[in-house]
Amino acid sequence: MQRLKIDQDIKPLSEVRTGIANFIKQVHDTKRPVIITQHGKGVAVLLDAYEYEAMQEKIELLTDIQTSISQLEKGEGIGHEDAKEKVLKRVLK
């Protein structure tokens, strides 16, 4: 996802309501989200569907990594050879 450009990507709800198709095109073309404000406060984010999916995948990966680190710190990890054996058993079934 591209970095937000404050002067272009923060829009009031009233403006988004009247030109939603243009904002959807903008999000798709730029790969940047649009922050929607109401009464001067951010209330929603319009995001390209593929960018959202990529974010979800990254979050899942980072969550798995954090879980693994926590398990290793608690001494709950398994050795490389044991892990390899378990993976091969699953793959070869």
PDB file of N, CA, C and O in Angstrom:
ATOM      1  N   MET A   1       0.852  -1.175   0.000  1.00  0.00           N
ATOM      2  CA  MET A   1       0.000   0.000   0.000  1.00  0.00           C
ATOM      3  C   MET A   1       0.895   1.234   0.000  1.00  0.00           C
ATOM      4  O   MET A   1       1.907   1.285   0.698  1.00  0.00           O
ATOM      5  N   GLN A   2       0.512   2.204  -0.778  1.00  0.00           N
ATOM      6  CA  GLN A   2       1.243   3.460  -0.862  1.00  0.00           C
ATOM      7  C   GLN A   2       0.971   4.311   0.372  1.00  0.00           C
ATOM      8  O   GLN A   2      -0.054   4.154   1.035  1.00  0.00           O
ATOM      9  N   ARG A   3       1.900   5.213   0.672  1.00  0.00           N
ATOM     10  CA  ARG A   3       1.730   6.116   1.804  1.00  0.00           C
ATOM     11  C   ARG A   3       0.609   7.116   1.530  1.00  0.00           C
ATOM     12  O   ARG A   3       0.390   7.549   0.398  1.00  0.00           O
ATOM     13  N   LEU A   4      -0.075   7.457   2.584  1.00  0.00           N
ATOM     14  CA  LEU A   4      -1.153   8.431   2.537  1.00  0.00           C
ATOM     15  C   LEU A   4      -0.600   9.810   2.186  1.00  0.00           C
ATOM     16  O   LEU A   4       0.449  10.211   2.692  1.00  0.00           O
ATOM     17  N   LYS A   5      -1.299  10.526   1.330  1.00  0.00           N
ATOM     18  CA  LYS A   5      -0.971  11.924   1.023  1.00  0.00           C
ATOM     19  C   LYS A   5      -2.077  12.769   1.646  1.00  0.00           C
ATOM     20  O   LYS A   5      -3.202  12.809   1.147  1.00  0.00           O
ATOM     21  N   ILE A   6      -1.744  13.433   2.728  1.00  0.00           N
ATOM     22  CA  ILE A   6      -2.740  14.122   3.538  1.00  0.00           C
ATOM     23  C   ILE A   6      -3.579  15.104   2.725  1.00  0.00           C
ATOM     24  O   ILE A   6      -4.792  15.183   2.918  1.00  0.00           O
ATOM     25  N   ASP A   7      -2.956  15.846   1.828  1.00  0.00           N
ATOM     26  CA  ASP A   7      -3.700  16.844   1.054  1.00  0.00           C
ATOM     27  C   ASP A   7      -4.638  16.233   0.018  1.00  0.00           C
ATOM     28  O   ASP A   7      -5.533  16.917  -0.478  1.00  0.00           O
ATOM     29  N   GLN A   8      -4.450  14.959  -0.317  1.00  0.00           N
ATOM     30  CA  GLN A   8      -5.271  14.319  -1.343  1.00  0.00           C
ATOM     31  C   GLN A   8      -6.162  13.201  -0.813  1.00  0.00           C
ATOM     32  O   GLN A   8      -7.171  12.869  -1.435  1.00  0.00           O
ATOM     33  N   ASP A   9      -5.803  12.623   0.319  1.00  0.00           N
ATOM     34  CA  ASP A   9      -6.445  11.375   0.746  1.00  0.00           C
ATOM     35  C   ASP A   9      -7.298  11.477   2.006  1.00  0.00           C
ATOM     36  O   ASP A   9      -7.725  10.453   2.539  1.00  0.00           O
ATOM     37  N   ILE A  10      -7.550  12.664   2.482  1.00  0.00           N
ATOM     38  CA  ILE A  10      -8.456  12.853   3.619  1.00  0.00           C
ATOM     39  C   ILE A  10      -9.619  13.690   3.118  1.00  0.00           C
ATOM     40  O   ILE A  10      -9.443  14.833   2.697  1.00  0.00           O
ATOM     41  N   LYS A  11     -10.810  13.106   3.170  1.00  0.00           N
ATOM     42  CA  LYS A  11     -11.986  13.748   2.575  1.00  0.00           C
ATOM     43  C   LYS A  11     -13.159  13.722   3.549  1.00  0.00           C
ATOM     44  O   LYS A  11     -13.343  12.744   4.274  1.00  0.00           O
ATOM     45  N   PRO A  12     -13.955  14.794   3.569  1.00  0.00           N
ATOM     46  CA  PRO A  12     -15.156  14.787   4.404  1.00  0.00           C
ATOM     47  C   PRO A  12     -16.226  13.865   3.812  1.00  0.00           C
ATOM     48  O   PRO A  12     -16.308  13.673   2.599  1.00  0.00           O
ATOM     49  N   LEU A  13     -17.027  13.313   4.689  1.00  0.00           N
ATOM     50  CA  LEU A  13     -18.092  12.393   4.279  1.00  0.00           C
ATOM     51  C   LEU A  13     -19.008  13.028   3.235  1.00  0.00           C
ATOM     52  O   LEU A  13     -19.422  12.354   2.292  1.00  0.00           O
ATOM     53  N   SER A  14     -19.327  14.296   3.385  1.00  0.00           N
ATOM     54  CA  SER A  14     -20.222  14.955   2.424  1.00  0.00           C
ATOM     55  C   SER A  14     -19.637  14.930   1.005  1.00  0.00           C
ATOM     56  O   SER A  14     -20.372  14.763   0.032  1.00  0.00           O
ATOM     57  N   GLU A  15     -18.319  15.096   0.894  1.00  0.00           N
ATOM     58  CA  GLU A  15     -17.669  15.057  -0.415  1.00  0.00           C
ATOM     59  C   GLU A  15     -17.646  13.637  -0.977  1.00  0.00           C
ATOM     60  O   GLU A  15     -17.822  13.437  -2.179  1.00  0.00           O
ATOM     61  N   VAL A  16     -17.427  12.652  -0.103  1.00  0.00           N
ATOM     62  CA  VAL A  16     -17.395  11.253  -0.540  1.00  0.00           C
ATOM     63  C   VAL A  16     -18.778  10.815  -1.009  1.00  0.00           C
ATOM     64  O   VAL A  16     -18.904  10.102  -2.004  1.00  0.00           O
ATOM     65  N   ARG A  17     -19.807  11.240  -0.294  1.00  0.00           N
ATOM     66  CA  ARG A  17     -21.181  10.877  -0.679  1.00  0.00           C
ATOM     67  C   ARG A  17     -21.503  11.288  -2.109  1.00  0.00           C
ATOM     68  O   ARG A  17     -22.127  10.534  -2.856  1.00  0.00           O
ATOM     69  N   THR A  18     -21.078  12.481  -2.481  1.00  0.00           N
ATOM     70  CA  THR A  18     -21.452  12.997  -3.804  1.00  0.00           C
ATOM     71  C   THR A  18     -20.564  12.485  -4.928  1.00  0.00           C
ATOM     72  O   THR A  18     -20.928  12.578  -6.100  1.00  0.00           O
ATOM     73  N   GLY A  19     -19.390  11.939  -4.575  1.00  0.00           N
ATOM     74  CA  GLY A  19     -18.494  11.485  -5.629  1.00  0.00           C
ATOM     75  C   GLY A  19     -17.852  10.150  -5.340  1.00  0.00           C
ATOM     76  O   GLY A  19     -16.668   9.960  -5.615  1.00  0.00           O
ATOM     77  N   ILE A  20     -18.611   9.223  -4.790  1.00  0.00           N
ATOM     78  CA  ILE A  20     -18.053   7.934  -4.358  1.00  0.00           C
ATOM     79  C   ILE A  20     -17.352   7.198  -5.497  1.00  0.00           C
ATOM     80  O   ILE A  20     -16.300   6.594  -5.283  1.00  0.00           O
ATOM     81  N   ALA A  21     -17.911   7.237  -6.693  1.00  0.00           N
ATOM     82  CA  ALA A  21     -17.286   6.525  -7.815  1.00  0.00           C
ATOM     83  C   ALA A  21     -15.888   7.079  -8.098  1.00  0.00           C
ATOM     84  O   ALA A  21     -14.970   6.320  -8.407  1.00  0.00           O
ATOM     85  N   ASN A  22     -15.730   8.385  -7.993  1.00  0.00           N
ATOM     86  CA  ASN A  22     -14.411   8.993  -8.206  1.00  0.00           C
ATOM     87  C   ASN A  22     -13.418   8.558  -7.139  1.00  0.00           C
ATOM     88  O   ASN A  22     -12.245   8.329  -7.435  1.00  0.00           O
ATOM     89  N   PHE A  23     -13.883   8.443  -5.896  1.00  0.00           N
ATOM     90  CA  PHE A  23     -12.984   8.040  -4.811  1.00  0.00           C
ATOM     91  C   PHE A  23     -12.612   6.559  -4.916  1.00  0.00           C
ATOM     92  O   PHE A  23     -11.490   6.173  -4.590  1.00  0.00           O
ATOM     93  N   ILE A  24     -13.543   5.747  -5.364  1.00  0.00           N
ATOM     94  CA  ILE A  24     -13.226   4.331  -5.579  1.00  0.00           C
ATOM     95  C   ILE A  24     -12.171   4.218  -6.676  1.00  0.00           C
ATOM     96  O   ILE A  24     -11.231   3.433  -6.550  1.00  0.00           O
ATOM     97  N   LYS A  25     -12.313   4.983  -7.735  1.00  0.00           N
ATOM     98  CA  LYS A  25     -11.316   4.986  -8.814  1.00  0.00           C
ATOM     99  C   LYS A  25      -9.964   5.482  -8.294  1.00  0.00           C
ATOM    100  O   LYS A  25      -8.924   4.911  -8.621  1.00  0.00           O
ATOM    101  N   GLN A  26      -9.982   6.535  -7.492  1.00  0.00           N
ATOM    102  CA  GLN A  26      -8.743   7.069  -6.925  1.00  0.00           C
ATOM    103  C   GLN A  26      -8.018   6.017  -6.087  1.00  0.00           C
ATOM    104  O   GLN A  26      -6.807   5.835  -6.218  1.00  0.00           O
ATOM    105  N   VAL A  27      -8.761   5.333  -5.233  1.00  0.00           N
ATOM    106  CA  VAL A  27      -8.178   4.301  -4.375  1.00  0.00           C
ATOM    107  C   VAL A  27      -7.603   3.171  -5.223  1.00  0.00           C
ATOM    108  O   VAL A  27      -6.511   2.673  -4.949  1.00  0.00           O
ATOM    109  N   HIS A  28      -8.337   2.776  -6.246  1.00  0.00           N
ATOM    110  CA  HIS A  28      -7.876   1.703  -7.120  1.00  0.00           C
ATOM    111  C   HIS A  28      -6.619   2.120  -7.886  1.00  0.00           C
ATOM    112  O   HIS A  28      -5.663   1.350  -7.977  1.00  0.00           O
ATOM    113  N   ASP A  29      -6.621   3.315  -8.426  1.00  0.00           N
ATOM    114  CA  ASP A  29      -5.500   3.781  -9.248  1.00  0.00           C
ATOM    115  C   ASP A  29      -4.238   4.072  -8.436  1.00  0.00           C
ATOM    116  O   ASP A  29      -3.132   3.740  -8.864  1.00  0.00           O
ATOM    117  N   THR A  30      -4.399   4.685  -7.276  1.00  0.00           N
ATOM    118  CA  THR A  30      -3.235   5.116  -6.490  1.00  0.00           C
ATOM    119  C   THR A  30      -2.759   4.068  -5.495  1.00  0.00           C
ATOM    120  O   THR A  30      -1.624   4.130  -5.023  1.00  0.00           O
ATOM    121  N   LYS A  31      -3.621   3.105  -5.171  1.00  0.00           N
ATOM    122  CA  LYS A  31      -3.336   2.098  -4.130  1.00  0.00           C
ATOM    123  C   LYS A  31      -3.160   2.747  -2.758  1.00  0.00           C
ATOM    124  O   LYS A  31      -2.584   2.149  -1.850  1.00  0.00           O
ATOM    125  N   ARG A  32      -3.663   3.983  -2.613  1.00  0.00           N
ATOM    126  CA  ARG A  32      -3.632   4.668  -1.328  1.00  0.00           C
ATOM    127  C   ARG A  32      -5.046   4.692  -0.774  1.00  0.00           C
ATOM    128  O   ARG A  32      -6.005   4.820  -1.535  1.00  0.00           O
ATOM    129  N   PRO A  33      -5.191   4.570   0.535  1.00  0.00           N
ATOM    130  CA  PRO A  33      -6.522   4.653   1.129  1.00  0.00           C
ATOM    131  C   PRO A  33      -7.028   6.094   1.136  1.00  0.00           C
ATOM    132  O   PRO A  33      -6.249   7.039   1.014  1.00  0.00           O
ATOM    133  N   VAL A  34      -8.321   6.243   1.277  1.00  0.00           N
ATOM    134  CA  VAL A  34      -8.934   7.554   1.500  1.00  0.00           C
ATOM    135  C   VAL A  34      -9.515   7.521   2.912  1.00  0.00           C
ATOM    136  O   VAL A  34     -10.306   6.642   3.256  1.00  0.00           O
ATOM    137  N   ILE A  35      -9.107   8.490   3.711  1.00  0.00           N
ATOM    138  CA  ILE A  35      -9.635   8.619   5.067  1.00  0.00           C
ATOM    139  C   ILE A  35     -10.880   9.492   4.979  1.00  0.00           C
ATOM    140  O   ILE A  35     -10.831  10.600   4.443  1.00  0.00           O
ATOM    141  N   ILE A  36     -11.981   8.997   5.499  1.00  0.00           N
ATOM    142  CA  ILE A  36     -13.250   9.729   5.457  1.00  0.00           C
ATOM    143  C   ILE A  36     -13.474  10.347   6.835  1.00  0.00           C
ATOM    144  O   ILE A  36     -13.404   9.668   7.859  1.00  0.00           O
ATOM    145  N   THR A  37     -13.744  11.646   6.831  1.00  0.00           N
ATOM    146  CA  THR A  37     -13.957  12.347   8.095  1.00  0.00           C
ATOM    147  C   THR A  37     -15.412  12.764   8.244  1.00  0.00           C
ATOM    148  O   THR A  37     -16.143  12.931   7.268  1.00  0.00           O
ATOM    149  N   GLN A  38     -15.799  12.923   9.497  1.00  0.00           N
ATOM    150  CA  GLN A  38     -17.127  13.438   9.821  1.00  0.00           C
ATOM    151  C   GLN A  38     -16.941  14.378  11.001  1.00  0.00           C
ATOM    152  O   GLN A  38     -16.406  13.981  12.036  1.00  0.00           O
ATOM    153  N   HIS A  39     -17.374  15.603  10.852  1.00  0.00           N
ATOM    154  CA  HIS A  39     -17.182  16.626  11.884  1.00  0.00           C
ATOM    155  C   HIS A  39     -15.704  16.776  12.235  1.00  0.00           C
ATOM    156  O   HIS A  39     -15.350  16.994  13.394  1.00  0.00           O
ATOM    157  N   GLY A  40     -14.843  16.656  11.216  1.00  0.00           N
ATOM    158  CA  GLY A  40     -13.418  16.876  11.402  1.00  0.00           C
ATOM    159  C   GLY A  40     -12.641  15.726  12.004  1.00  0.00           C
ATOM    160  O   GLY A  40     -11.447  15.863  12.269  1.00  0.00           O
ATOM    161  N   LYS A  41     -13.294  14.593  12.225  1.00  0.00           N
ATOM    162  CA  LYS A  41     -12.617  13.432  12.810  1.00  0.00           C
ATOM    163  C   LYS A  41     -12.687  12.247  11.854  1.00  0.00           C
ATOM    164  O   LYS A  41     -13.699  12.044  11.183  1.00  0.00           O
ATOM    165  N   GLY A  42     -11.610  11.464  11.794  1.00  0.00           N
ATOM    166  CA  GLY A  42     -11.588  10.279  10.949  1.00  0.00           C
ATOM    167  C   GLY A  42     -12.588   9.247  11.438  1.00  0.00           C
ATOM    168  O   GLY A  42     -12.583   8.882  12.614  1.00  0.00           O
ATOM    169  N   VAL A  43     -13.452   8.770  10.536  1.00  0.00           N
ATOM    170  CA  VAL A  43     -14.467   7.788  10.924  1.00  0.00           C
ATOM    171  C   VAL A  43     -14.419   6.505  10.095  1.00  0.00           C
ATOM    172  O   VAL A  43     -14.970   5.485  10.509  1.00  0.00           O
ATOM    173  N   ALA A  44     -13.766   6.541   8.928  1.00  0.00           N
ATOM    174  CA  ALA A  44     -13.739   5.352   8.078  1.00  0.00           C
ATOM    175  C   ALA A  44     -12.569   5.454   7.102  1.00  0.00           C
ATOM    176  O   ALA A  44     -11.994   6.521   6.891  1.00  0.00           O
ATOM    177  N   VAL A  45     -12.242   4.307   6.519  1.00  0.00           N
ATOM    178  CA  VAL A  45     -11.174   4.241   5.529  1.00  0.00           C
ATOM    179  C   VAL A  45     -11.704   3.505   4.305  1.00  0.00           C
ATOM    180  O   VAL A  45     -12.265   2.415   4.422  1.00  0.00           O
ATOM    181  N   LEU A  46     -11.525   4.096   3.145  1.00  0.00           N
ATOM    182  CA  LEU A  46     -11.875   3.453   1.877  1.00  0.00           C
ATOM    183  C   LEU A  46     -10.580   2.891   1.320  1.00  0.00           C
ATOM    184  O   LEU A  46      -9.620   3.627   1.091  1.00  0.00           O
ATOM    185  N   LEU A  47     -10.557   1.578   1.103  1.00  0.00           N
ATOM    186  CA  LEU A  47      -9.322   0.885   0.753  1.00  0.00           C
ATOM    187  C   LEU A  47      -9.572  -0.055  -0.408  1.00  0.00           C
ATOM    188  O   LEU A  47     -10.618  -0.700  -0.474  1.00  0.00           O
ATOM    189  N   ASP A  48      -8.616  -0.138  -1.330  1.00  0.00           N
ATOM    190  CA  ASP A  48      -8.703  -1.072  -2.444  1.00  0.00           C
ATOM    191  C   ASP A  48      -8.809  -2.504  -1.897  1.00  0.00           C
ATOM    192  O   ASP A  48      -8.097  -2.859  -0.958  1.00  0.00           O
ATOM    193  N   ALA A  49      -9.669  -3.302  -2.463  1.00  0.00           N
ATOM    194  CA  ALA A  49      -9.914  -4.657  -1.963  1.00  0.00           C
ATOM    195  C   ALA A  49      -8.648  -5.510  -1.974  1.00  0.00           C
ATOM    196  O   ALA A  49      -8.410  -6.271  -1.036  1.00  0.00           O
ATOM    197  N   TYR A  50      -7.843  -5.394  -3.013  1.00  0.00           N
ATOM    198  CA  TYR A  50      -6.606  -6.185  -3.081  1.00  0.00           C
ATOM    199  C   TYR A  50      -5.597  -5.721  -2.039  1.00  0.00           C
ATOM    200  O   TYR A  50      -4.865  -6.534  -1.474  1.00  0.00           O
ATOM    201  N   GLU A  51      -5.558  -4.414  -1.784  1.00  0.00           N
ATOM    202  CA  GLU A  51      -4.669  -3.882  -0.747  1.00  0.00           C
ATOM    203  C   GLU A  51      -5.119  -4.372   0.625  1.00  0.00           C
ATOM    204  O   GLU A  51      -4.295  -4.695   1.481  1.00  0.00           O
ATOM    205  N   TYR A  52      -6.432  -4.425   0.827  1.00  0.00           N
ATOM    206  CA  TYR A  52      -6.977  -4.931   2.091  1.00  0.00           C
ATOM    207  C   TYR A  52      -6.587  -6.398   2.283  1.00  0.00           C
ATOM    208  O   TYR A  52      -6.158  -6.792   3.367  1.00  0.00           O
ATOM    209  N   GLU A  53      -6.734  -7.188   1.250  1.00  0.00           N
ATOM    210  CA  GLU A  53      -6.387  -8.605   1.317  1.00  0.00           C
ATOM    211  C   GLU A  53      -4.895  -8.785   1.631  1.00  0.00           C
ATOM    212  O   GLU A  53      -4.525  -9.635   2.441  1.00  0.00           O
ATOM    213  N   ALA A  54      -4.053  -7.986   0.991  1.00  0.00           N
ATOM    214  CA  ALA A  54      -2.610  -8.055   1.254  1.00  0.00           C
ATOM    215  C   ALA A  54      -2.301  -7.683   2.702  1.00  0.00           C
ATOM    216  O   ALA A  54      -1.445  -8.301   3.336  1.00  0.00           O
ATOM    217  N   MET A  55      -2.992  -6.682   3.218  1.00  0.00           N
ATOM    218  CA  MET A  55      -2.804  -6.301   4.622  1.00  0.00           C
ATOM    219  C   MET A  55      -3.199  -7.438   5.561  1.00  0.00           C
ATOM    220  O   MET A  55      -2.500  -7.715   6.536  1.00  0.00           O
ATOM    221  N   GLN A  56      -4.305  -8.086   5.269  1.00  0.00           N
ATOM    222  CA  GLN A  56      -4.774  -9.194   6.105  1.00  0.00           C
ATOM    223  C   GLN A  56      -3.744 -10.326   6.109  1.00  0.00           C
ATOM    224  O   GLN A  56      -3.464 -10.907   7.157  1.00  0.00           O
ATOM    225  N   GLU A  57      -3.185 -10.636   4.949  1.00  0.00           N
ATOM    226  CA  GLU A  57      -2.176 -11.692   4.864  1.00  0.00           C
ATOM    227  C   GLU A  57      -0.940 -11.334   5.677  1.00  0.00           C
ATOM    228  O   GLU A  57      -0.372 -12.189   6.357  1.00  0.00           O
ATOM    229  N   LYS A  58      -0.522 -10.078   5.610  1.00  0.00           N
ATOM    230  CA  LYS A  58       0.637  -9.631   6.385  1.00  0.00           C
ATOM    231  C   LYS A  58       0.358  -9.706   7.877  1.00  0.00           C
ATOM    232  O   LYS A  58       1.222 -10.115   8.653  1.00  0.00           O
ATOM    233  N   ILE A  59      -0.832  -9.316   8.279  1.00  0.00           N
ATOM    234  CA  ILE A  59      -1.205  -9.374   9.693  1.00  0.00           C
ATOM    235  C   ILE A  59      -1.191 -10.820  10.179  1.00  0.00           C
ATOM    236  O   ILE A  59      -0.692 -11.101  11.269  1.00  0.00           O
ATOM    237  N   GLU A  60      -1.733 -11.736   9.385  1.00  0.00           N
ATOM    238  CA  GLU A  60      -1.735 -13.154   9.765  1.00  0.00           C
ATOM    239  C   GLU A  60      -0.315 -13.685   9.908  1.00  0.00           C
ATOM    240  O   GLU A  60      -0.013 -14.411  10.855  1.00  0.00           O
ATOM    241  N   LEU A  61       0.559 -13.323   8.965  1.00  0.00           N
ATOM    242  CA  LEU A  61       1.946 -13.765   9.027  1.00  0.00           C
ATOM    243  C   LEU A  61       2.638 -13.210  10.267  1.00  0.00           C
ATOM    244  O   LEU A  61       3.330 -13.943  10.972  1.00  0.00           O
ATOM    245  N   LEU A  62       2.457 -11.927  10.534  1.00  0.00           N
ATOM    246  CA  LEU A  62       3.073 -11.318  11.712  1.00  0.00           C
ATOM    247  C   LEU A  62       2.533 -11.921  13.007  1.00  0.00           C
ATOM    248  O   LEU A  62       3.276 -12.081  13.976  1.00  0.00           O
ATOM    249  N   THR A  63       1.248 -12.252  13.026  1.00  0.00           N
ATOM    250  CA  THR A  63       0.660 -12.904  14.193  1.00  0.00           C
ATOM    251  C   THR A  63       1.279 -14.275  14.396  1.00  0.00           C
ATOM    252  O   THR A  63       1.598 -14.646  15.525  1.00  0.00           O
ATOM    253  N   ASP A  64       1.456 -15.034  13.321  1.00  0.00           N
ATOM    254  CA  ASP A  64       2.096 -16.350  13.412  1.00  0.00           C
ATOM    255  C   ASP A  64       3.532 -16.231  13.907  1.00  0.00           C
ATOM    256  O   ASP A  64       3.983 -17.038  14.720  1.00  0.00           O
ATOM    257  N   ILE A  65       4.243 -15.228  13.419  1.00  0.00           N
ATOM    258  CA  ILE A  65       5.631 -15.030  13.854  1.00  0.00           C
ATOM    259  C   ILE A  65       5.662 -14.693  15.341  1.00  0.00           C
ATOM    260  O   ILE A  65       6.484 -15.233  16.081  1.00  0.00           O
ATOM    261  N   GLN A  66       4.774 -13.805  15.785  1.00  0.00           N
ATOM    262  CA  GLN A  66       4.739 -13.434  17.198  1.00  0.00           C
ATOM    263  C   GLN A  66       4.381 -14.633  18.068  1.00  0.00           C
ATOM    264  O   GLN A  66       4.955 -14.803  19.144  1.00  0.00           O
ATOM    265  N   THR A  67       3.452 -15.456  17.628  1.00  0.00           N
ATOM    266  CA  THR A  67       3.102 -16.670  18.362  1.00  0.00           C
ATOM    267  C   THR A  67       4.312 -17.586  18.467  1.00  0.00           C
ATOM    268  O   THR A  67       4.595 -18.132  19.533  1.00  0.00           O
ATOM    269  N   SER A  68       5.023 -17.753  17.360  1.00  0.00           N
ATOM    270  CA  SER A  68       6.220 -18.608  17.353  1.00  0.00           C
ATOM    271  C   SER A  68       7.282 -18.082  18.306  1.00  0.00           C
ATOM    272  O   SER A  68       7.887 -18.857  19.047  1.00  0.00           O
ATOM    273  N   ILE A  69       7.514 -16.782  18.296  1.00  0.00           N
ATOM    274  CA  ILE A  69       8.505 -16.191  19.198  1.00  0.00           C
ATOM    275  C   ILE A  69       8.110 -16.429  20.652  1.00  0.00           C
ATOM    276  O   ILE A  69       8.953 -16.784  21.476  1.00  0.00           O
ATOM    277  N   SER A  70       6.843 -16.236  20.962  1.00  0.00           N
ATOM    278  CA  SER A  70       6.363 -16.463  22.332  1.00  0.00           C
ATOM    279  C   SER A  70       6.544 -17.919  22.747  1.00  0.00           C
ATOM    280  O   SER A  70       6.960 -18.200  23.871  1.00  0.00           O
ATOM    281  N   GLN A  71       6.231 -18.841  21.843  1.00  0.00           N
ATOM    282  CA  GLN A  71       6.396 -20.266  22.146  1.00  0.00           C
ATOM    283  C   GLN A  71       7.865 -20.601  22.380  1.00  0.00           C
ATOM    284  O   GLN A  71       8.191 -21.345  23.305  1.00  0.00           O
ATOM    285  N   LEU A  72       8.744 -20.062  21.557  1.00  0.00           N
ATOM    286  CA  LEU A  72      10.174 -20.325  21.728  1.00  0.00           C
ATOM    287  C   LEU A  72      10.689 -19.766  23.054  1.00  0.00           C
ATOM    288  O   LEU A  72      11.494 -20.408  23.728  1.00  0.00           O
ATOM    289  N   GLU A  73      10.227 -18.577  23.427  1.00  0.00           N
ATOM    290  CA  GLU A  73      10.640 -17.971  24.689  1.00  0.00           C
ATOM    291  C   GLU A  73      10.184 -18.801  25.890  1.00  0.00           C
ATOM    292  O   GLU A  73      10.829 -18.786  26.939  1.00  0.00           O
ATOM    293  N   LYS A  74       9.077 -19.521  25.736  1.00  0.00           N
ATOM    294  CA  LYS A  74       8.565 -20.373  26.811  1.00  0.00           C
ATOM    295  C   LYS A  74       9.158 -21.778  26.748  1.00  0.00           C
ATOM    296  O   LYS A  74       8.824 -22.634  27.567  1.00  0.00           O
ATOM    297  N   GLY A  75      10.031 -22.012  25.783  1.00  0.00           N
ATOM    298  CA  GLY A  75      10.619 -23.337  25.633  1.00  0.00           C
ATOM    299  C   GLY A  75       9.685 -24.350  25.010  1.00  0.00           C
ATOM    300  O   GLY A  75       9.876 -25.554  25.183  1.00  0.00           O
ATOM    301  N   GLU A  76       8.679 -23.888  24.288  1.00  0.00           N
ATOM    302  CA  GLU A  76       7.682 -24.780  23.693  1.00  0.00           C
ATOM    303  C   GLU A  76       8.001 -25.156  22.246  1.00  0.00           C
ATOM    304  O   GLU A  76       7.231 -25.886  21.622  1.00  0.00           O
ATOM    305  N   GLY A  77       9.102 -24.682  21.707  1.00  0.00           N
ATOM    306  CA  GLY A  77       9.444 -24.967  20.323  1.00  0.00           C
ATOM    307  C   GLY A  77       9.937 -26.395  20.135  1.00  0.00           C
ATOM    308  O   GLY A  77      10.224 -27.099  21.103  1.00  0.00           O
ATOM    309  N   ILE A  78      10.030 -26.811  18.883  1.00  0.00           N
ATOM    310  CA  ILE A  78      10.584 -28.128  18.574  1.00  0.00           C
ATOM    311  C   ILE A  78      11.780 -27.937  17.645  1.00  0.00           C
ATOM    312  O   ILE A  78      11.898 -26.917  16.966  1.00  0.00           O
ATOM    313  N   GLY A  79      12.641 -28.907  17.627  1.00  0.00           N
ATOM    314  CA  GLY A  79      13.842 -28.835  16.807  1.00  0.00           C
ATOM    315  C   GLY A  79      13.543 -28.905  15.318  1.00  0.00           C
ATOM    316  O   GLY A  79      12.460 -29.313  14.900  1.00  0.00           O
ATOM    317  N   HIS A  80      14.522 -28.501  14.534  1.00  0.00           N
ATOM    318  CA  HIS A  80      14.375 -28.449  13.079  1.00  0.00           C
ATOM    319  C   HIS A  80      14.014 -29.816  12.492  1.00  0.00           C
ATOM    320  O   HIS A  80      13.095 -29.924  11.681  1.00  0.00           O
ATOM    321  N   GLU A  81      14.732 -30.844  12.901  1.00  0.00           N
ATOM    322  CA  GLU A  81      14.495 -32.181  12.340  1.00  0.00           C
ATOM    323  C   GLU A  81      13.093 -32.680  12.670  1.00  0.00           C
ATOM    324  O   GLU A  81      12.431 -33.279  11.822  1.00  0.00           O
ATOM    325  N   ASP A  82      12.631 -32.434  13.916  1.00  0.00           N
ATOM    326  CA  ASP A  82      11.267 -32.838  14.295  1.00  0.00           C
ATOM    327  C   ASP A  82      10.225 -32.082  13.468  1.00  0.00           C
ATOM    328  O   ASP A  82       9.241 -32.662  13.008  1.00  0.00           O
ATOM    329  N   ALA A  83      10.454 -30.792  13.288  1.00  0.00           N
ATOM    330  CA  ALA A  83       9.524 -29.988  12.495  1.00  0.00           C
ATOM    331  C   ALA A  83       9.489 -30.472  11.055  1.00  0.00           C
ATOM    332  O   ALA A  83       8.423 -30.599  10.453  1.00  0.00           O
ATOM    333  N   LYS A  84      10.662 -30.738  10.516  1.00  0.00           N
ATOM    334  CA  LYS A  84      10.758 -31.219   9.135  1.00  0.00           C
ATOM    335  C   LYS A  84      10.011 -32.533   8.972  1.00  0.00           C
ATOM    336  O   LYS A  84       9.288 -32.725   7.994  1.00  0.00           O
ATOM    337  N   GLU A  85      10.182 -33.427   9.919  1.00  0.00           N
ATOM    338  CA  GLU A  85       9.509 -34.728   9.871  1.00  0.00           C
ATOM    339  C   GLU A  85       7.987 -34.564   9.906  1.00  0.00           C
ATOM    340  O   GLU A  85       7.272 -35.226   9.155  1.00  0.00           O
ATOM    341  N   LYS A  86       7.498 -33.686  10.777  1.00  0.00           N
ATOM    342  CA  LYS A  86       6.044 -33.451  10.876  1.00  0.00           C
ATOM    343  C   LYS A  86       5.496 -32.879   9.556  1.00  0.00           C
ATOM    344  O   LYS A  86       4.443 -33.299   9.077  1.00  0.00           O
ATOM    345  N   VAL A  87       6.224 -31.922   8.986  1.00  0.00           N
ATOM    346  CA  VAL A  87       5.759 -31.318   7.730  1.00  0.00           C
ATOM    347  C   VAL A  87       5.748 -32.359   6.618  1.00  0.00           C
ATOM    348  O   VAL A  87       4.783 -32.438   5.857  1.00  0.00           O
ATOM    349  N   LEU A  88       6.794 -33.148   6.514  1.00  0.00           N
ATOM    350  CA  LEU A  88       6.854 -34.166   5.454  1.00  0.00           C
ATOM    351  C   LEU A  88       5.742 -35.193   5.610  1.00  0.00           C
ATOM    352  O   LEU A  88       5.171 -35.638   4.614  1.00  0.00           O
ATOM    353  N   LYS A  89       5.428 -35.575   6.838  1.00  0.00           N
ATOM    354  CA  LYS A  89       4.333 -36.527   7.060  1.00  0.00           C
ATOM    355  C   LYS A  89       3.010 -35.961   6.532  1.00  0.00           C
ATOM    356  O   LYS A  89       2.225 -36.674   5.907  1.00  0.00           O
ATOM    357  N   ARG A  90       2.779 -34.686   6.789  1.00  0.00           N
ATOM    358  CA  ARG A  90       1.535 -34.063   6.323  1.00  0.00           C
ATOM    359  C   ARG A  90       1.501 -33.955   4.806  1.00  0.00           C
ATOM    360  O   ARG A  90       0.470 -34.207   4.182  1.00  0.00           O
ATOM    361  N   VAL A  91       2.610 -33.588   4.228  1.00  0.00           N
ATOM    362  CA  VAL A  91       2.680 -33.391   2.785  1.00  0.00           C
ATOM    363  C   VAL A  91       2.552 -34.714   2.033  1.00  0.00           C
ATOM    364  O   VAL A  91       1.917 -34.770   0.980  1.00  0.00           O
ATOM    365  N   LEU A  92       3.141 -35.761   2.560  1.00  0.00           N
ATOM    366  CA  LEU A  92       3.163 -37.036   1.861  1.00  0.00           C
ATOM    367  C   LEU A  92       1.922 -37.892   2.083  1.00  0.00           C
ATOM    368  O   LEU A  92       1.823 -38.982   1.519  1.00  0.00           O
ATOM    369  N   LYS A  93       0.981 -37.426   2.884  1.00  0.00           N
ATOM    370  CA  LYS A  93      -0.259 -38.199   3.127  1.00  0.00           C
ATOM    371  C   LYS A  93      -1.114 -38.246   1.919  1.00  0.00           C
ATOM    372  O   LYS A  93      -2.187 -38.849   1.945  1.00  0.00           O
TER     373      LYS A  93
END
